[in-house]
Amino acid sequence: MKYYSLAAVAFLFHSSAIIIFTFPLFRNIRIDKRSIGLLIIGFVILNAILNYFPTLIQTILFSERLSNRFETYSEFKTDINGMLNIFFYYAFLPYLVVALNNKIRRRKQLFEELHMLYFVLVMIVVSISGFARMLNYLTPFMIIYFADFLNTLYQRRTFSQLSGQVVFLILLVSTIPKIRYYSADTSKFYNGTHRYNLYYPYTSIFNKEEYRFRDIIFREGQKESLNRD
């Protein structure tokens, strides 16, 4: 009850926080052949609804606020190349990390109750790239999990004296693209800004007055990404 009370408070600040109400639903679901099969079926059904019954989801949303938010996010979709790109970086590579970590540890993994939830959210993001911000709610757990994985890999004797170099290489490969992404100049969208400006908070959490450039950077960046894909 305490969890849902805090979730309700978070929802009052931002409607996207409604996603955290679903977190407990996945805590007992583990990644196996059956759950992966259900995930694939869910992906097919979701895309069928988006393509043939686009208004169905908006119909079942219980408030105009959520309906408007869904409409905003669903404006941004990618073609097949974009979907494959998102799948590779957000689903395939993380799955390899989970599988390798499971093989190394041979015991319950960190945040195992959130693994299935993550891949469900990724399934949605592959279908509707505008929903990528939903993954932000799992970012703290993802950072801790990845750090724990690197530490486990470092202590693994399999790599002998090369363990430090292997961990450093993985860290380098995974962080450089992110640093380049968030520090990219977005002055062509709004003068004097960078992509990290997109994550500036509201000017006031009580009146929800947003910086004007946040929406411009987000929308123009999405359009450019879709055109490139």
KAHUGI-V300632 format. One record per residue. N is the residue number from 1. RES is the residue in one letter. BURIAL is 1 if it has 9 or more other ideal C-beta (glycine too) atoms within 8 Angstrom, else 0. D_FIRST is the distance of its C-alpha to the first C-alpha in whole Angstrom. Layout:
<<N,RES,BURIAL,D_FIRST> <N,RES,BURIAL,D_FIRST>>
This chain:
<<1,M,0,0> <2,K,0,4> <3,Y,0,5> <4,Y,0,5> <5,S,0,6> <6,L,0,9> <7,A,1,10> <8,A,0,11> <9,V,0,13> <10,A,1,14> <11,F,1,15> <12,L,0,17> <13,F,0,19> <14,H,0,20> <15,S,0,20> <16,S,0,20> <17,A,1,17> <18,I,0,15> <19,I,1,16> <20,I,1,13> <21,F,0,11> <22,T,0,14> <23,F,1,13> <24,P,0,12> <25,L,0,14> <26,F,1,17> <27,R,1,16> <28,N,0,18> <29,I,0,21> <30,R,0,24> <31,I,1,27> <32,D,0,30> <33,K,0,32> <34,R,0,30> <35,S,1,27> <36,I,1,30> <37,G,0,32> <38,L,0,29> <39,L,1,28> <40,I,0,32> <41,I,0,32> <42,G,1,29> <43,F,1,31> <44,V,0,34> <45,I,0,32> <46,L,1,30> <47,N,1,34> <48,A,1,35> <49,I,1,33> <50,L,1,33> <51,N,0,37> <52,Y,0,38> <53,F,0,35> <54,P,1,34> <55,T,0,33> <56,L,0,30> <57,I,1,27> <58,Q,1,28> <59,T,0,28> <60,I,0,25> <61,L,1,23> <62,F,0,21> <63,S,0,23> <64,E,0,26> <65,R,0,24> <66,L,1,23> <67,S,1,26> <68,N,0,28> <69,R,1,26> <70,F,1,27> <71,E,1,30> <72,T,0,31> <73,Y,1,29> <74,S,1,31> <75,E,0,35> <76,F,1,35> <77,K,1,36> <78,T,1,38> <79,D,0,41> <80,I,0,42> <81,N,0,43> <82,G,1,40> <83,M,1,37> <84,L,0,39> <85,N,1,39> <86,I,1,35> <87,F,1,35> <88,F,1,37> <89,Y,0,35> <90,Y,1,32> <91,A,1,32> <92,F,0,35> <93,L,1,35> <94,P,1,32> <95,Y,1,32> <96,L,0,35> <97,V,1,33> <98,V,1,31> <99,A,0,33> <100,L,1,36> <101,N,1,33> <102,N,1,32> <103,K,0,36> <104,I,1,36> <105,R,1,33> <106,R,0,33> <107,R,0,30> <108,K,0,26> <109,Q,1,26> <110,L,0,24> <111,F,1,21> <112,E,0,22> <113,E,0,18> <114,L,1,19> <115,H,1,23> <116,M,1,22> <117,L,1,20> <118,Y,1,23> <119,F,1,26> <120,V,1,24> <121,L,1,24> <122,V,1,27> <123,M,1,28> <124,I,1,27> <125,V,1,29> <126,V,1,32> <127,S,1,32> <128,I,1,31> <129,S,1,32> <130,G,1,31> <131,F,1,27> <132,A,0,28> <133,R,0,26> <134,M,1,23> <135,L,1,24> <136,N,0,23> <137,Y,0,20> <138,L,1,21> <139,T,0,24> <140,P,0,23> <141,F,1,22> <142,M,1,25> <143,I,0,27> <144,I,1,26> <145,Y,1,26> <146,F,1,30> <147,A,0,31> <148,D,1,30> <149,F,1,32> <150,L,1,35> <151,N,0,35> <152,T,1,35> <153,L,1,38> <154,Y,1,40> <155,Q,0,39> <156,R,1,41> <157,R,0,44> <158,T,0,45> <159,F,1,46> <160,S,0,48> <161,Q,0,49> <162,L,0,48> <163,S,1,44> <164,G,0,44> <165,Q,0,46> <166,V,1,44> <167,V,1,40> <168,F,0,42> <169,L,0,43> <170,I,1,40> <171,L,1,38> <172,L,0,41> <173,V,0,41> <174,S,1,37> <175,T,0,37> <176,I,0,41> <177,P,0,40> <178,K,0,37> <179,I,0,39> <180,R,0,41> <181,Y,0,39> <182,Y,1,37> <183,S,0,40> <184,A,0,42> <185,D,0,44> <186,T,1,43> <187,S,0,46> <188,K,0,47> <189,F,1,44> <190,Y,1,43> <191,N,0,46> <192,G,0,45> <193,T,1,42> <194,H,1,40> <195,R,1,38> <196,Y,0,35> <197,N,1,36> <198,L,1,33> <199,Y,0,30> <200,Y,0,31> <201,P,0,28> <202,Y,1,29> <203,T,0,31> <204,S,0,29> <205,I,0,25> <206,F,0,25> <207,N,0,28> <208,K,0,27> <209,E,0,31> <210,E,0,32> <211,Y,0,35> <212,R,0,37> <213,F,1,38> <214,R,1,34> <215,D,0,35> <216,I,1,38> <217,I,1,38> <218,F,1,35> <219,R,0,37> <220,E,1,40> <221,G,1,39> <222,Q,1,38> <223,K,0,41> <224,E,0,43> <225,S,1,41> <226,L,1,41> <227,N,0,45> <228,R,0,45> <229,D,1,44>>
